[in-house]
Amino acid sequence: MTRFLGQGKSRDFNAIMRVTDRQGGDSNWYRHMEDFPNSGPESSLIHLASQGHHFNFGISEVRHPASILRKLDWAFGNQNLIRLCPQAKATFQARIESDHSPIHITLSPKPPYQRARFKFLNLWTDLDGYVETVRAAWGIETQGNPFSRLTTKLRTLKGHLSNFHKRNSSHISSRVAQAERKWKEAQDFLDQHPQDLEAGKRERDMAPR
């Protein structure tokens, strides 16, 4: 749902702007669709530069015989934003948790690459060898004041758990990541070939149940 405030009115829309912003489903053109494209200029809003998926709403369920795709979500800015952040850009990503695409807005150039942060996986606690791994890491002798010894033990434990993950559970993470990657690839292809029925079927088959 898109909301604009302009000329003293509050307007709610759940609409496309152009005929080319839909594929499948209802093909009627309703009256509020005429108002929608005018609301941005009335509110002094400007489309941000964008990339990624054109269709940012989709239904990916086996019970639907054909894909239903829409461009319902937009990223706008006002003159002040464009002046302060001339490189502002919106990226419409593949759908994962919702039937709408996440919109990632960057206001400045991409920062330098940073290594991914360490993440603790709850499933480790149910695996054989977890307790022994923690005990081994925590039992290592350290020097310094109490805070220094604690941080050293935590860094050591992080290394032990990373190795434990590689030996025991990385295959689970890799399968999940591979399934997500294949679904994103199917969405990318469908976004570029929205009338391809086989592409629509493949995307629905890849969607999580």
CNS distance restraints for C-alpha pairs under 8 A (distance, minus, plus):
assign (resid   1 and name CA) (resid  12 and name CA) 6.77 0.50 0.50
assign (resid   1 and name CA) (resid  13 and name CA) 5.64 0.50 0.50
assign (resid   1 and name CA) (resid  14 and name CA) 4.79 0.50 0.50
assign (resid   1 and name CA) (resid  15 and name CA) 7.99 0.50 0.50
assign (resid   1 and name CA) (resid  72 and name CA) 7.47 0.50 0.50
assign (resid   1 and name CA) (resid  73 and name CA) 7.55 0.50 0.50
assign (resid   2 and name CA) (resid  12 and name CA) 5.91 0.50 0.50
assign (resid   2 and name CA) (resid  13 and name CA) 5.15 0.50 0.50
assign (resid   2 and name CA) (resid  14 and name CA) 6.26 0.50 0.50
assign (resid   2 and name CA) (resid  72 and name CA) 7.91 0.50 0.50
assign (resid   2 and name CA) (resid  73 and name CA) 7.13 0.50 0.50
assign (resid   3 and name CA) (resid  10 and name CA) 7.11 0.50 0.50
assign (resid   3 and name CA) (resid  11 and name CA) 5.67 0.50 0.50
assign (resid   3 and name CA) (resid  12 and name CA) 4.70 0.50 0.50
assign (resid   3 and name CA) (resid  13 and name CA) 6.32 0.50 0.50
assign (resid   4 and name CA) (resid  10 and name CA) 6.10 0.50 0.50
assign (resid   4 and name CA) (resid  11 and name CA) 5.48 0.50 0.50
assign (resid   4 and name CA) (resid  12 and name CA) 6.85 0.50 0.50
assign (resid   4 and name CA) (resid  39 and name CA) 6.52 0.50 0.50
assign (resid   4 and name CA) (resid  40 and name CA) 7.30 0.50 0.50
assign (resid   4 and name CA) (resid  43 and name CA) 6.97 0.50 0.50
assign (resid   5 and name CA) (resid   9 and name CA) 5.78 0.50 0.50
assign (resid   5 and name CA) (resid  10 and name CA) 4.79 0.50 0.50
assign (resid   5 and name CA) (resid  11 and name CA) 6.48 0.50 0.50
assign (resid   5 and name CA) (resid  43 and name CA) 6.38 0.50 0.50
assign (resid   6 and name CA) (resid  10 and name CA) 6.75 0.50 0.50
assign (resid   6 and name CA) (resid  39 and name CA) 6.99 0.50 0.50
assign (resid   6 and name CA) (resid  42 and name CA) 5.76 0.50 0.50
assign (resid   6 and name CA) (resid  43 and name CA) 4.76 0.50 0.50
assign (resid   7 and name CA) (resid  42 and name CA) 7.04 0.50 0.50
assign (resid   7 and name CA) (resid  43 and name CA) 7.49 0.50 0.50
assign (resid  13 and name CA) (resid  32 and name CA) 7.51 0.50 0.50
assign (resid  13 and name CA) (resid  36 and name CA) 6.90 0.50 0.50
assign (resid  14 and name CA) (resid  72 and name CA) 6.55 0.50 0.50
assign (resid  15 and name CA) (resid  32 and name CA) 7.72 0.50 0.50
assign (resid  15 and name CA) (resid  33 and name CA) 6.02 0.50 0.50
assign (resid  15 and name CA) (resid  36 and name CA) 7.25 0.50 0.50
assign (resid  15 and name CA) (resid  72 and name CA) 5.96 0.50 0.50
assign (resid  16 and name CA) (resid  21 and name CA) 5.94 0.50 0.50
assign (resid  16 and name CA) (resid  22 and name CA) 7.30 0.50 0.50
assign (resid  16 and name CA) (resid  33 and name CA) 6.69 0.50 0.50
assign (resid  16 and name CA) (resid  36 and name CA) 7.81 0.50 0.50
assign (resid  16 and name CA) (resid  70 and name CA) 7.13 0.50 0.50
assign (resid  16 and name CA) (resid  71 and name CA) 6.05 0.50 0.50
assign (resid  16 and name CA) (resid  72 and name CA) 5.56 0.50 0.50
assign (resid  17 and name CA) (resid  21 and name CA) 6.77 0.50 0.50
assign (resid  17 and name CA) (resid  33 and name CA) 6.56 0.50 0.50
assign (resid  17 and name CA) (resid  34 and name CA) 7.99 0.50 0.50
assign (resid  17 and name CA) (resid  36 and name CA) 6.57 0.50 0.50
assign (resid  17 and name CA) (resid  37 and name CA) 5.71 0.50 0.50
assign (resid  18 and name CA) (resid  22 and name CA) 7.97 0.50 0.50
assign (resid  21 and name CA) (resid  54 and name CA) 7.85 0.50 0.50
assign (resid  21 and name CA) (resid  55 and name CA) 6.95 0.50 0.50
assign (resid  21 and name CA) (resid  70 and name CA) 5.69 0.50 0.50
assign (resid  21 and name CA) (resid  71 and name CA) 5.16 0.50 0.50
assign (resid  22 and name CA) (resid  55 and name CA) 7.53 0.50 0.50
assign (resid  22 and name CA) (resid  68 and name CA) 7.73 0.50 0.50
assign (resid  22 and name CA) (resid  69 and name CA) 5.60 0.50 0.50
assign (resid  22 and name CA) (resid  70 and name CA) 4.46 0.50 0.50
assign (resid  22 and name CA) (resid  71 and name CA) 6.51 0.50 0.50
assign (resid  23 and name CA) (resid  67 and name CA) 7.48 0.50 0.50
assign (resid  23 and name CA) (resid  68 and name CA) 5.86 0.50 0.50
assign (resid  23 and name CA) (resid  69 and name CA) 5.05 0.50 0.50
assign (resid  23 and name CA) (resid  70 and name CA) 6.50 0.50 0.50
assign (resid  23 and name CA) (resid 194 and name CA) 6.50 0.50 0.50
assign (resid  23 and name CA) (resid 195 and name CA) 7.25 0.50 0.50
assign (resid  24 and name CA) (resid  66 and name CA) 6.92 0.50 0.50
assign (resid  24 and name CA) (resid  67 and name CA) 6.19 0.50 0.50
assign (resid  24 and name CA) (resid  68 and name CA) 4.73 0.50 0.50
assign (resid  24 and name CA) (resid  69 and name CA) 6.47 0.50 0.50
assign (resid  25 and name CA) (resid  68 and name CA) 5.63 0.50 0.50
assign (resid  29 and name CA) (resid  33 and name CA) 6.82 0.50 0.50
assign (resid  30 and name CA) (resid  34 and name CA) 7.52 0.50 0.50
assign (resid  31 and name CA) (resid  35 and name CA) 7.30 0.50 0.50
assign (resid  32 and name CA) (resid  36 and name CA) 6.35 0.50 0.50
assign (resid  33 and name CA) (resid  37 and name CA) 7.33 0.50 0.50
assign (resid  34 and name CA) (resid  38 and name CA) 7.52 0.50 0.50
assign (resid  35 and name CA) (resid  39 and name CA) 6.45 0.50 0.50
assign (resid  36 and name CA) (resid  40 and name CA) 7.65 0.50 0.50
assign (resid  38 and name CA) (resid  42 and name CA) 6.33 0.50 0.50
assign (resid  39 and name CA) (resid  43 and name CA) 6.15 0.50 0.50
assign (resid  40 and name CA) (resid  44 and name CA) 6.20 0.50 0.50
assign (resid  40 and name CA) (resid  45 and name CA) 4.95 0.50 0.50
assign (resid  40 and name CA) (resid  46 and name CA) 6.84 0.50 0.50
assign (resid  41 and name CA) (resid  45 and name CA) 5.65 0.50 0.50
assign (resid  41 and name CA) (resid  46 and name CA) 7.25 0.50 0.50
assign (resid  44 and name CA) (resid  78 and name CA) 6.22 0.50 0.50
assign (resid  44 and name CA) (resid  79 and name CA) 7.66 0.50 0.50
assign (resid  45 and name CA) (resid  76 and name CA) 5.85 0.50 0.50
assign (resid  45 and name CA) (resid  77 and name CA) 5.49 0.50 0.50
assign (resid  45 and name CA) (resid  78 and name CA) 4.88 0.50 0.50
assign (resid  45 and name CA) (resid  79 and name CA) 7.53 0.50 0.50
assign (resid  46 and name CA) (resid  76 and name CA) 5.24 0.50 0.50
assign (resid  46 and name CA) (resid  77 and name CA) 5.28 0.50 0.50
assign (resid  46 and name CA) (resid  78 and name CA) 5.91 0.50 0.50
assign (resid  46 and name CA) (resid  79 and name CA) 7.55 0.50 0.50
assign (resid  47 and name CA) (resid  74 and name CA) 7.59 0.50 0.50
assign (resid  47 and name CA) (resid  75 and name CA) 6.09 0.50 0.50
assign (resid  47 and name CA) (resid  76 and name CA) 4.55 0.50 0.50
assign (resid  47 and name CA) (resid  77 and name CA) 6.49 0.50 0.50
assign (resid  48 and name CA) (resid  75 and name CA) 5.75 0.50 0.50
assign (resid  48 and name CA) (resid  76 and name CA) 5.29 0.50 0.50
assign (resid  48 and name CA) (resid  77 and name CA) 6.29 0.50 0.50
assign (resid  48 and name CA) (resid  88 and name CA) 6.67 0.50 0.50
assign (resid  48 and name CA) (resid  89 and name CA) 5.74 0.50 0.50
assign (resid  48 and name CA) (resid  90 and name CA) 6.41 0.50 0.50
assign (resid  49 and name CA) (resid  88 and name CA) 6.98 0.50 0.50
assign (resid  49 and name CA) (resid  89 and name CA) 4.90 0.50 0.50
assign (resid  49 and name CA) (resid  90 and name CA) 6.20 0.50 0.50
assign (resid  50 and name CA) (resid  89 and name CA) 5.48 0.50 0.50
assign (resid  50 and name CA) (resid  90 and name CA) 4.57 0.50 0.50
assign (resid  50 and name CA) (resid  91 and name CA) 5.60 0.50 0.50
assign (resid  50 and name CA) (resid  92 and name CA) 7.44 0.50 0.50
assign (resid  51 and name CA) (resid  89 and name CA) 7.79 0.50 0.50
assign (resid  51 and name CA) (resid  90 and name CA) 6.48 0.50 0.50
assign (resid  51 and name CA) (resid  91 and name CA) 4.96 0.50 0.50
assign (resid  51 and name CA) (resid  92 and name CA) 6.37 0.50 0.50
assign (resid  52 and name CA) (resid  91 and name CA) 5.43 0.50 0.50
assign (resid  52 and name CA) (resid  92 and name CA) 4.87 0.50 0.50
assign (resid  52 and name CA) (resid  93 and name CA) 6.01 0.50 0.50
assign (resid  53 and name CA) (resid  91 and name CA) 7.85 0.50 0.50
assign (resid  53 and name CA) (resid  92 and name CA) 5.27 0.50 0.50
assign (resid  53 and name CA) (resid  93 and name CA) 6.24 0.50 0.50
assign (resid  53 and name CA) (resid  94 and name CA) 7.11 0.50 0.50
assign (resid  53 and name CA) (resid 188 and name CA) 6.92 0.50 0.50
assign (resid  53 and name CA) (resid 191 and name CA) 6.19 0.50 0.50
assign (resid  54 and name CA) (resid  71 and name CA) 6.46 0.50 0.50
assign (resid  54 and name CA) (resid  92 and name CA) 7.47 0.50 0.50
assign (resid  54 and name CA) (resid 191 and name CA) 6.53 0.50 0.50
assign (resid  55 and name CA) (resid  69 and name CA) 5.93 0.50 0.50
assign (resid  55 and name CA) (resid  70 and name CA) 5.13 0.50 0.50
assign (resid  55 and name CA) (resid  71 and name CA) 4.50 0.50 0.50
assign (resid  55 and name CA) (resid  72 and name CA) 7.77 0.50 0.50
assign (resid  55 and name CA) (resid 191 and name CA) 6.19 0.50 0.50
assign (resid  56 and name CA) (resid  69 and name CA) 7.51 0.50 0.50
assign (resid  56 and name CA) (resid  70 and name CA) 6.26 0.50 0.50
assign (resid  56 and name CA) (resid  71 and name CA) 5.12 0.50 0.50
assign (resid  56 and name CA) (resid  72 and name CA) 6.57 0.50 0.50
assign (resid  56 and name CA) (resid  73 and name CA) 6.47 0.50 0.50
assign (resid  56 and name CA) (resid  92 and name CA) 6.73 0.50 0.50
assign (resid  56 and name CA) (resid  93 and name CA) 7.87 0.50 0.50
assign (resid  56 and name CA) (resid  94 and name CA) 7.91 0.50 0.50
assign (resid  56 and name CA) (resid  95 and name CA) 7.78 0.50 0.50
assign (resid  56 and name CA) (resid 100 and name CA) 5.63 0.50 0.50
assign (resid  56 and name CA) (resid 101 and name CA) 4.84 0.50 0.50
assign (resid  57 and name CA) (resid  69 and name CA) 5.77 0.50 0.50
assign (resid  57 and name CA) (resid  70 and name CA) 5.06 0.50 0.50
assign (resid  57 and name CA) (resid  71 and name CA) 6.04 0.50 0.50
assign (resid  57 and name CA) (resid  72 and name CA) 6.45 0.50 0.50
assign (resid  57 and name CA) (resid  73 and name CA) 7.74 0.50 0.50
assign (resid  57 and name CA) (resid  99 and name CA) 5.66 0.50 0.50
assign (resid  57 and name CA) (resid 100 and name CA) 4.47 0.50 0.50
assign (resid  57 and name CA) (resid 101 and name CA) 6.23 0.50 0.50
assign (resid  58 and name CA) (resid  67 and name CA) 7.26 0.50 0.50
assign (resid  58 and name CA) (resid  68 and name CA) 5.58 0.50 0.50
assign (resid  58 and name CA) (resid  69 and name CA) 4.54 0.50 0.50
assign (resid  58 and name CA) (resid  70 and name CA) 6.36 0.50 0.50
assign (resid  58 and name CA) (resid  99 and name CA) 5.51 0.50 0.50
assign (resid  58 and name CA) (resid 100 and name CA) 6.69 0.50 0.50
assign (resid  59 and name CA) (resid  64 and name CA) 7.93 0.50 0.50
assign (resid  59 and name CA) (resid  67 and name CA) 6.44 0.50 0.50
assign (resid  59 and name CA) (resid  68 and name CA) 5.57 0.50 0.50
assign (resid  59 and name CA) (resid  69 and name CA) 6.93 0.50 0.50
assign (resid  59 and name CA) (resid  99 and name CA) 6.20 0.50 0.50
assign (resid  60 and name CA) (resid  64 and name CA) 7.69 0.50 0.50
assign (resid  60 and name CA) (resid  67 and name CA) 6.90 0.50 0.50
assign (resid  60 and name CA) (resid  68 and name CA) 8.00 0.50 0.50
assign (resid  60 and name CA) (resid  99 and name CA) 7.80 0.50 0.50
assign (resid  60 and name CA) (resid 203 and name CA) 7.04 0.50 0.50
assign (resid  60 and name CA) (resid 204 and name CA) 4.74 0.50 0.50
assign (resid  60 and name CA) (resid 207 and name CA) 6.37 0.50 0.50
assign (resid  61 and name CA) (resid 204 and name CA) 5.69 0.50 0.50
assign (resid  61 and name CA) (resid 207 and name CA) 7.57 0.50 0.50
assign (resid  62 and name CA) (resid 204 and name CA) 6.05 0.50 0.50
assign (resid  62 and name CA) (resid 205 and name CA) 7.11 0.50 0.50
assign (resid  66 and name CA) (resid 197 and name CA) 6.87 0.50 0.50
assign (resid  66 and name CA) (resid 200 and name CA) 6.61 0.50 0.50
assign (resid  66 and name CA) (resid 201 and name CA) 7.42 0.50 0.50
assign (resid  67 and name CA) (resid 194 and name CA) 7.98 0.50 0.50
assign (resid  67 and name CA) (resid 197 and name CA) 7.78 0.50 0.50
assign (resid  67 and name CA) (resid 200 and name CA) 5.44 0.50 0.50
assign (resid  67 and name CA) (resid 201 and name CA) 7.67 0.50 0.50
assign (resid  69 and name CA) (resid 194 and name CA) 7.72 0.50 0.50
assign (resid  75 and name CA) (resid  90 and name CA) 6.49 0.50 0.50
assign (resid  75 and name CA) (resid 103 and name CA) 8.00 0.50 0.50
assign (resid  77 and name CA) (resid  81 and name CA) 5.83 0.50 0.50
assign (resid  77 and name CA) (resid  82 and name CA) 6.67 0.50 0.50
assign (resid  78 and name CA) (resid  82 and name CA) 6.44 0.50 0.50
assign (resid  79 and name CA) (resid  83 and name CA) 6.03 0.50 0.50
assign (resid  80 and name CA) (resid  84 and name CA) 6.08 0.50 0.50
assign (resid  81 and name CA) (resid  85 and name CA) 5.65 0.50 0.50
assign (resid  81 and name CA) (resid  86 and name CA) 7.58 0.50 0.50
assign (resid  82 and name CA) (resid  86 and name CA) 4.86 0.50 0.50
assign (resid  82 and name CA) (resid  87 and name CA) 7.80 0.50 0.50
assign (resid  82 and name CA) (resid  88 and name CA) 7.09 0.50 0.50
assign (resid  85 and name CA) (resid 107 and name CA) 5.63 0.50 0.50
assign (resid  85 and name CA) (resid 108 and name CA) 6.66 0.50 0.50
assign (resid  86 and name CA) (resid 107 and name CA) 7.82 0.50 0.50
assign (resid  87 and name CA) (resid 106 and name CA) 7.99 0.50 0.50
assign (resid  87 and name CA) (resid 107 and name CA) 6.15 0.50 0.50
assign (resid  87 and name CA) (resid 108 and name CA) 5.76 0.50 0.50
assign (resid  87 and name CA) (resid 109 and name CA) 7.07 0.50 0.50
assign (resid  88 and name CA) (resid 105 and name CA) 7.09 0.50 0.50
assign (resid  88 and name CA) (resid 106 and name CA) 5.55 0.50 0.50
assign (resid  88 and name CA) (resid 107 and name CA) 4.12 0.50 0.50
assign (resid  88 and name CA) (resid 108 and name CA) 6.12 0.50 0.50
assign (resid  89 and name CA) (resid 105 and name CA) 5.65 0.50 0.50
assign (resid  89 and name CA) (resid 106 and name CA) 5.40 0.50 0.50
assign (resid  89 and name CA) (resid 107 and name CA) 6.51 0.50 0.50
assign (resid  90 and name CA) (resid 103 and name CA) 6.38 0.50 0.50
assign (resid  90 and name CA) (resid 104 and name CA) 5.64 0.50 0.50
assign (resid  90 and name CA) (resid 105 and name CA) 4.38 0.50 0.50
assign (resid  90 and name CA) (resid 106 and name CA) 6.48 0.50 0.50
assign (resid  91 and name CA) (resid 103 and name CA) 5.66 0.50 0.50
assign (resid  91 and name CA) (resid 104 and name CA) 5.08 0.50 0.50
assign (resid  91 and name CA) (resid 105 and name CA) 6.28 0.50 0.50
assign (resid  92 and name CA) (resid 101 and name CA) 6.06 0.50 0.50
assign (resid  92 and name CA) (resid 102 and name CA) 6.06 0.50 0.50
assign (resid  92 and name CA) (resid 103 and name CA) 4.81 0.50 0.50
assign (resid  92 and name CA) (resid 104 and name CA) 6.57 0.50 0.50
assign (resid  93 and name CA) (resid 101 and name CA) 5.51 0.50 0.50
assign (resid  93 and name CA) (resid 102 and name CA) 5.48 0.50 0.50
assign (resid  93 and name CA) (resid 103 and name CA) 6.35 0.50 0.50
assign (resid  93 and name CA) (resid 104 and name CA) 7.48 0.50 0.50
assign (resid  94 and name CA) (resid 101 and name CA) 5.62 0.50 0.50
assign (resid  94 and name CA) (resid 102 and name CA) 7.11 0.50 0.50
assign (resid  94 and name CA) (resid 184 and name CA) 5.56 0.50 0.50
assign (resid  94 and name CA) (resid 187 and name CA) 6.48 0.50 0.50
assign (resid  94 and name CA) (resid 188 and name CA) 7.36 0.50 0.50
assign (resid  95 and name CA) (resid  99 and name CA) 6.19 0.50 0.50
assign (resid  95 and name CA) (resid 100 and name CA) 6.04 0.50 0.50
assign (resid  95 and name CA) (resid 101 and name CA) 4.60 0.50 0.50
assign (resid  95 and name CA) (resid 102 and name CA) 6.71 0.50 0.50
assign (resid  95 and name CA) (resid 184 and name CA) 7.53 0.50 0.50
assign (resid  95 and name CA) (resid 187 and name CA) 7.92 0.50 0.50
assign (resid  96 and name CA) (resid 101 and name CA) 7.60 0.50 0.50
assign (resid  96 and name CA) (resid 180 and name CA) 7.87 0.50 0.50
assign (resid 106 and name CA) (resid 110 and name CA) 7.77 0.50 0.50
assign (resid 118 and name CA) (resid 158 and name CA) 7.50 0.50 0.50
assign (resid 122 and name CA) (resid 126 and name CA) 7.88 0.50 0.50
assign (resid 123 and name CA) (resid 127 and name CA) 7.00 0.50 0.50
assign (resid 124 and name CA) (resid 130 and name CA) 6.37 0.50 0.50
assign (resid 124 and name CA) (resid 165 and name CA) 7.67 0.50 0.50
assign (resid 124 and name CA) (resid 169 and name CA) 7.71 0.50 0.50
assign (resid 125 and name CA) (resid 130 and name CA) 5.94 0.50 0.50
assign (resid 125 and name CA) (resid 131 and name CA) 7.56 0.50 0.50
assign (resid 126 and name CA) (resid 130 and name CA) 7.55 0.50 0.50
assign (resid 127 and name CA) (resid 168 and name CA) 7.83 0.50 0.50
assign (resid 129 and name CA) (resid 133 and name CA) 6.07 0.50 0.50
assign (resid 130 and name CA) (resid 134 and name CA) 6.38 0.50 0.50
assign (resid 130 and name CA) (resid 164 and name CA) 7.73 0.50 0.50
assign (resid 131 and name CA) (resid 135 and name CA) 6.17 0.50 0.50
assign (resid 132 and name CA) (resid 136 and name CA) 6.04 0.50 0.50
assign (resid 133 and name CA) (resid 137 and name CA) 6.30 0.50 0.50
assign (resid 133 and name CA) (resid 160 and name CA) 6.67 0.50 0.50
assign (resid 133 and name CA) (resid 161 and name CA) 7.21 0.50 0.50
assign (resid 133 and name CA) (resid 164 and name CA) 7.48 0.50 0.50
assign (resid 134 and name CA) (resid 138 and name CA) 6.01 0.50 0.50
assign (resid 134 and name CA) (resid 157 and name CA) 6.58 0.50 0.50
assign (resid 134 and name CA) (resid 160 and name CA) 7.62 0.50 0.50
assign (resid 134 and name CA) (resid 161 and name CA) 7.72 0.50 0.50
assign (resid 135 and name CA) (resid 139 and name CA) 5.84 0.50 0.50
assign (resid 136 and name CA) (resid 140 and name CA) 6.84 0.50 0.50
assign (resid 137 and name CA) (resid 153 and name CA) 6.99 0.50 0.50
assign (resid 137 and name CA) (resid 156 and name CA) 6.01 0.50 0.50
assign (resid 137 and name CA) (resid 157 and name CA) 5.10 0.50 0.50
assign (resid 137 and name CA) (resid 160 and name CA) 6.47 0.50 0.50
assign (resid 138 and name CA) (resid 153 and name CA) 5.93 0.50 0.50
assign (resid 138 and name CA) (resid 154 and name CA) 7.99 0.50 0.50
assign (resid 138 and name CA) (resid 156 and name CA) 7.77 0.50 0.50
assign (resid 138 and name CA) (resid 157 and name CA) 6.73 0.50 0.50
assign (resid 140 and name CA) (resid 153 and name CA) 7.51 0.50 0.50
assign (resid 142 and name CA) (resid 149 and name CA) 5.57 0.50 0.50
assign (resid 142 and name CA) (resid 152 and name CA) 7.13 0.50 0.50
assign (resid 142 and name CA) (resid 153 and name CA) 7.48 0.50 0.50
assign (resid 143 and name CA) (resid 148 and name CA) 7.65 0.50 0.50
assign (resid 143 and name CA) (resid 149 and name CA) 6.05 0.50 0.50
assign (resid 144 and name CA) (resid 148 and name CA) 5.71 0.50 0.50
assign (resid 144 and name CA) (resid 149 and name CA) 5.91 0.50 0.50
assign (resid 145 and name CA) (resid 149 and name CA) 6.17 0.50 0.50
assign (resid 146 and name CA) (resid 150 and name CA) 6.15 0.50 0.50
assign (resid 147 and name CA) (resid 151 and name CA) 6.30 0.50 0.50
assign (resid 148 and name CA) (resid 152 and name CA) 6.16 0.50 0.50
assign (resid 149 and name CA) (resid 153 and name CA) 6.17 0.50 0.50
assign (resid 150 and name CA) (resid 154 and name CA) 6.24 0.50 0.50
assign (resid 151 and name CA) (resid 155 and name CA) 6.22 0.50 0.50
assign (resid 152 and name CA) (resid 156 and name CA) 6.19 0.50 0.50
assign (resid 153 and name CA) (resid 157 and name CA) 6.01 0.50 0.50
assign (resid 154 and name CA) (resid 158 and name CA) 6.14 0.50 0.50
assign (resid 155 and name CA) (resid 159 and name CA) 6.50 0.50 0.50
assign (resid 156 and name CA) (resid 160 and name CA) 6.37 0.50 0.50
assign (resid 157 and name CA) (resid 161 and name CA) 6.06 0.50 0.50
assign (resid 158 and name CA) (resid 162 and name CA) 6.08 0.50 0.50
assign (resid 159 and name CA) (resid 163 and name CA) 6.35 0.50 0.50
assign (resid 160 and name CA) (resid 164 and name CA) 6.11 0.50 0.50
assign (resid 161 and name CA) (resid 165 and name CA) 6.00 0.50 0.50
assign (resid 162 and name CA) (resid 166 and name CA) 6.38 0.50 0.50
assign (resid 163 and name CA) (resid 167 and name CA) 6.34 0.50 0.50
assign (resid 164 and name CA) (resid 168 and name CA) 6.03 0.50 0.50
assign (resid 164 and name CA) (resid 169 and name CA) 7.79 0.50 0.50
assign (resid 165 and name CA) (resid 169 and name CA) 5.01 0.50 0.50
assign (resid 165 and name CA) (resid 170 and name CA) 5.54 0.50 0.50
assign (resid 166 and name CA) (resid 170 and name CA) 5.01 0.50 0.50
assign (resid 166 and name CA) (resid 171 and name CA) 8.00 0.50 0.50
assign (resid 169 and name CA) (resid 173 and name CA) 6.86 0.50 0.50
assign (resid 170 and name CA) (resid 174 and name CA) 6.02 0.50 0.50
assign (resid 171 and name CA) (resid 175 and name CA) 6.09 0.50 0.50
assign (resid 172 and name CA) (resid 176 and name CA) 6.38 0.50 0.50
assign (resid 173 and name CA) (resid 177 and name CA) 6.07 0.50 0.50
assign (resid 174 and name CA) (resid 178 and name CA) 5.90 0.50 0.50
assign (resid 175 and name CA) (resid 179 and name CA) 6.12 0.50 0.50
assign (resid 176 and name CA) (resid 180 and name CA) 6.25 0.50 0.50
assign (resid 177 and name CA) (resid 181 and name CA) 6.04 0.50 0.50
assign (resid 178 and name CA) (resid 182 and name CA) 6.17 0.50 0.50
assign (resid 179 and name CA) (resid 183 and name CA) 6.28 0.50 0.50
assign (resid 179 and name CA) (resid 206 and name CA) 7.56 0.50 0.50
assign (resid 180 and name CA) (resid 184 and name CA) 6.14 0.50 0.50
assign (resid 181 and name CA) (resid 185 and name CA) 6.16 0.50 0.50
assign (resid 182 and name CA) (resid 186 and name CA) 6.17 0.50 0.50
assign (resid 182 and name CA) (resid 206 and name CA) 6.97 0.50 0.50
assign (resid 183 and name CA) (resid 187 and name CA) 6.18 0.50 0.50
assign (resid 183 and name CA) (resid 203 and name CA) 6.45 0.50 0.50
assign (resid 183 and name CA) (resid 206 and name CA) 5.07 0.50 0.50
assign (resid 183 and name CA) (resid 207 and name CA) 6.10 0.50 0.50
assign (resid 184 and name CA) (resid 188 and name CA) 6.09 0.50 0.50
assign (resid 185 and name CA) (resid 189 and name CA) 6.24 0.50 0.50
assign (resid 186 and name CA) (resid 190 and name CA) 6.13 0.50 0.50
assign (resid 186 and name CA) (resid 199 and name CA) 7.14 0.50 0.50
assign (resid 186 and name CA) (resid 202 and name CA) 6.66 0.50 0.50
assign (resid 186 and name CA) (resid 203 and name CA) 4.94 0.50 0.50
assign (resid 186 and name CA) (resid 206 and name CA) 7.32 0.50 0.50
assign (resid 187 and name CA) (resid 191 and name CA) 5.99 0.50 0.50
assign (resid 187 and name CA) (resid 203 and name CA) 5.94 0.50 0.50
assign (resid 188 and name CA) (resid 192 and name CA) 6.49 0.50 0.50
assign (resid 189 and name CA) (resid 193 and name CA) 6.09 0.50 0.50
assign (resid 189 and name CA) (resid 199 and name CA) 7.00 0.50 0.50
assign (resid 190 and name CA) (resid 194 and name CA) 5.12 0.50 0.50
assign (resid 190 and name CA) (resid 196 and name CA) 7.25 0.50 0.50
assign (resid 190 and name CA) (resid 199 and name CA) 5.54 0.50 0.50
assign (resid 190 and name CA) (resid 200 and name CA) 6.17 0.50 0.50
assign (resid 190 and name CA) (resid 203 and name CA) 7.13 0.50 0.50
assign (resid 193 and name CA) (resid 199 and name CA) 7.34 0.50 0.50
assign (resid 194 and name CA) (resid 199 and name CA) 7.76 0.50 0.50
assign (resid 194 and name CA) (resid 200 and name CA) 7.42 0.50 0.50
assign (resid 196 and name CA) (resid 200 and name CA) 6.42 0.50 0.50
assign (resid 197 and name CA) (resid 201 and name CA) 6.26 0.50 0.50
assign (resid 198 and name CA) (resid 202 and name CA) 6.11 0.50 0.50
assign (resid 199 and name CA) (resid 203 and name CA) 6.15 0.50 0.50
assign (resid 200 and name CA) (resid 204 and name CA) 6.28 0.50 0.50
assign (resid 201 and name CA) (resid 205 and name CA) 6.13 0.50 0.50
assign (resid 202 and name CA) (resid 206 and name CA) 6.23 0.50 0.50
assign (resid 203 and name CA) (resid 207 and name CA) 6.34 0.50 0.50
